[in-house]
Amino acid sequence: MHIAAVGWIYVTLMMAITEETVVAGIMTFFFYGVLPTLIILYVSGSGRRRQRREQESQRINEEKQAATAALADTDSHDNHRAS
């Protein structure tokens, strides 16, 4: 996907170079090249971001469960000593 984005940026850069004014060249490069490429890369990466978020949430839940289990084990161990 990234190689296609680089290719598209190159094509729009060549289009921008052929514009008659600098302002038209900058606008061509930004509106035909950079902006659409950023949008497509952002949308195509949404699945990976969601998956990373879910993995992080799962890791946090596992750490909470481990901490709760360790605390419960420590409490039961202390109760056995007191008896």
Secondary structure as GFF3:
##gff-version 3
##sequence-region A 1 83
A	DSSP	alpha_helix	2	17	.	.	.	ID=ss1
A	DSSP	alpha_helix	22	28	.	.	.	ID=ss2
A	DSSP	pi_helix	29	34	.	.	.	ID=ss3
A	DSSP	alpha_helix	35	44	.	.	.	ID=ss4
A	DSSP	alpha_helix	46	82	.	.	.	ID=ss5
###
